[in-house]
Amino acid sequence: MTLEPIRITQKQACELLAVSREAIRNLIKTDPSFPKPYKTGTSRQCAVYFDYQALKNWHNSQMGV
């Protein structure tokens, strides 16, 4: 049994998709189907996370899988 993470950081999302932080910001702004990031707190300095499964599903939909 392989465990997959539930959430990943923005840095990990960039590495997973092989894109820059700027590319992720662009996708968030321009692609309504791209998974929305979420924060664990209310301050501006809180870490930004993405749902791992949502990112995988989005990527597969872009690939036509």
Buried (B, 14 or more C-beta within 10 A) or exposed (E): EEEEEEBBBBEBBBEBBEEEEEEBEEBBEEEEEBBEBEEEEEEEEEEBBBBBEEBEBBBEEEEEE
